[in-house]
Amino acid sequence: MNILVIVAHPDDEVLGMGGTIKKLSKKHTVSLCVVSEGASAQYKEQKMIQVRHNDCIKCGKLLGITNFEFLDYPDMQLDTISQLKINIDIEKILKKYKPDIVYTTPYHDLNKDHQCVFESTLVATRSTFIKIKKLLCFELPGNVRTPFTPNLYENISSEIKIKIKSFQQYTSEVEKFPHPRSIEAIESLSLVRGTESGFKYAEAFTLIKEFVE
């Protein structure tokens, strides 16, 4: 089975579903599409774009990701770009990898890039264009407009250590507690979702649509 993860920034994939990616990659092919370069809004140095690419690949290799696609749209500016253009690029990735299941960023938080990627993925995976079995969005730590409302939980009790180790490959992104991108916060959110679902550690998802033949 082919799995495609579509994210706005390098590190969204591990923060949102690193444990689940590790589980999936043991049996399936997992590909990653990163829409934004994830650096220019935070760093002045152009070299940081390549640093984020390299960190993403190091992280992904630990998680078992096979294929990497970097679209390199400008960081934190996706809402200023034609959605049609982003839709077309995501459609090309879908045609290339022909995924059975697609995961993407959530719509509920305050990050415009996450919202734009969610909307474009929703359009690109319309049933008249490409046949997928499921589309899900994952939860990301940070400020939100509305609470994330999961209807699916993945047990990552055996994968929490590799999730944290993989995130630590993003050396410029690990923050000190109580920042949402601190190791303590990542583990705490996994514990909360585990408590809700009867696991020790879990990742939360919303099933957006499913097609059953």
C-alpha positions in Angstrom: 0.0 0.0 0.0 1.2 3.5 -0.8 1.0 6.2 1.8 1.4 9.9 1.0 1.9 12.6 3.7 1.4 16.2 2.5 2.6 18.9 4.9 3.2 22.6 4.9 6.6 22.7 6.6 9.6 20.4 7.3 8.9 19.0 10.8 5.1 18.9 10.5 5.3 15.3 9.5 7.1 14.1 12.7 5.3 16.5 15.1 1.9 15.4 13.7 2.4 11.7 13.0 6.0 10.6 13.5 5.0 7.5 15.4 2.3 6.6 12.9 4.7 7.0 10.0 7.2 4.7 11.7 4.5 2.1 12.1 3.2 2.4 8.5 6.7 2.3 7.0 7.3 -1.2 8.4 4.7 -2.6 6.0 4.0 0.1 3.4 5.8 2.7 1.2 5.6 6.2 2.7 6.2 9.3 0.7 6.4 12.9 1.9 5.5 16.1 0.1 6.6 19.3 1.8 4.9 22.3 0.3 6.8 25.3 1.9 10.5 25.6 2.4 9.8 26.4 6.0 12.7 28.7 6.6 12.6 32.1 5.0 10.0 33.6 7.5 12.3 32.6 10.4 15.8 32.9 9.1 17.6 35.5 7.0 20.3 33.1 5.8 19.3 31.4 2.5 21.3 28.3 3.5 18.6 27.5 6.1 16.4 26.3 3.4 18.9 23.5 2.5 19.4 22.9 6.2 15.7 22.2 6.7 15.7 19.9 3.6 18.7 18.0 5.1 17.1 17.7 8.5 13.8 16.6 7.0 15.6 13.8 5.1 17.6 12.7 8.2 14.4 12.7 10.2 12.5 10.9 7.5 15.1 8.2 7.1 14.7 7.3 10.8 10.9 7.1 10.4 11.2 5.0 7.3 10.1 7.5 4.6 11.1 6.4 1.2 10.5 9.4 -1.1 10.8 13.1 -0.5 9.3 16.0 -2.6 10.1 19.6 -1.7 7.9 22.2 -3.5 9.7 25.1 -1.9 6.9 27.6 -1.8 7.8 30.6 0.4 7.4 30.0 4.2 4.3 31.5 5.8 3.0 33.0 2.5 0.9 30.2 1.1 -2.2 32.4 1.5 -0.7 34.9 -0.9 -0.3 32.4 -3.7 -3.0 31.2 -6.1 -4.6 28.1 -4.6 -5.0 26.8 -8.1 -1.2 26.7 -8.5 -0.7 24.8 -5.2 -3.6 22.4 -6.2 -1.9 21.6 -9.5 1.5 20.9 -7.9 -0.1 18.6 -5.3 -2.1 16.9 -8.1 1.2 16.1 -9.8 2.5 14.5 -6.7 -0.6 12.4 -6.3 -0.3 11.3 -9.9 3.3 10.3 -9.4 2.9 8.3 -6.2 -0.7 7.0 -6.6 -1.4 6.8 -2.9 -4.0 4.6 -1.3 -4.1 6.8 1.9 -3.3 10.5 2.2 -2.5 12.4 5.4 -2.3 16.1 5.7 -2.1 19.1 8.0 -5.1 20.3 10.1 -7.4 23.2 9.4 -8.3 24.1 13.0 -5.1 25.9 14.1 -3.9 29.5 13.5 -1.2 28.7 11.0 -2.3 29.9 7.5 0.1 27.6 5.7 -1.5 24.5 7.5 -5.0 25.7 6.4 -3.9 26.3 2.8 -2.3 22.9 2.5 -5.4 21.2 4.0 -7.7 23.0 1.5 -5.5 22.2 -1.5 -5.2 18.6 -0.5 -8.9 18.4 -0.1 -9.4 19.7 -3.6 -6.6 17.6 -5.2 -8.0 14.3 -3.7 -11.5 14.9 -5.0 -13.0 11.6 -6.1 -13.4 12.6 -9.8 -9.7 13.2 -10.1 -7.9 10.5 -8.2 -9.0 7.3 -6.4 -7.8 7.1 -2.8 -9.2 5.0 0.1 -8.8 7.5 2.9 -7.9 11.2 3.6 -7.0 12.1 7.1 -5.5 15.1 8.8 -3.3 15.0 11.9 -2.9 17.2 14.9 -0.1 19.6 15.4 1.0 21.2 18.7 0.5 24.9 19.0 -2.1 27.7 19.2 -5.5 26.8 17.7 -8.7 28.6 16.6 -10.8 25.7 17.7 -10.0 22.5 19.6 -8.8 19.5 17.5 -11.6 16.9 17.4 -10.1 13.5 16.6 -12.2 10.5 15.6 -9.2 8.2 15.2 -6.3 7.4 17.4 -3.1 5.5 16.6 -1.2 3.7 19.4 2.4 4.9 19.3 3.5 3.5 22.7 6.3 1.5 21.0 7.2 4.4 18.7 7.3 7.4 21.0 11.1 7.2 21.5 11.9 7.1 17.8 9.4 10.0 17.2 11.3 12.1 19.7 14.7 11.1 18.3 13.5 11.8 14.8 12.3 15.3 15.7 15.7 16.0 17.3 17.2 15.8 13.8 15.6 19.3 13.3 18.3 20.9 15.4 17.1 24.4 14.7 13.5 23.6 15.7 13.7 22.0 19.1 12.6 24.5 21.8 12.6 24.6 25.6 9.5 23.7 27.6 6.8 25.0 27.7 7.1 25.7 24.0 4.8 23.4 21.9 7.9 22.1 20.0 9.8 21.1 23.1 10.4 17.4 23.8 8.3 17.6 27.0 5.3 19.1 25.2 5.5 16.5 22.4 5.5 13.7 24.9 2.8 15.3 27.0 0.4 15.6 24.0 1.0 12.0 23.2 0.2 11.1 26.8 -3.1 13.1 26.7 -4.2 11.4 23.5 -3.2 8.1 24.9 -5.3 8.7 28.0 -8.3 9.5 25.8 -7.9 6.3 23.8 -6.7 3.8 26.3 -3.1 3.7 25.1 0.0 4.9 26.9 1.0 7.2 24.0 -1.1 8.0 20.9 -1.4 10.3 18.0 -4.8 11.8 17.0 -6.3 12.1 13.6 -9.6 13.2 11.9 -10.8 11.0 9.1 -12.0 13.5 6.5 -13.3 11.1 3.9 -13.2 7.4 3.1 -14.2 5.5 0.0 -15.4 2.0 0.4 -15.8 -0.2 -2.7 
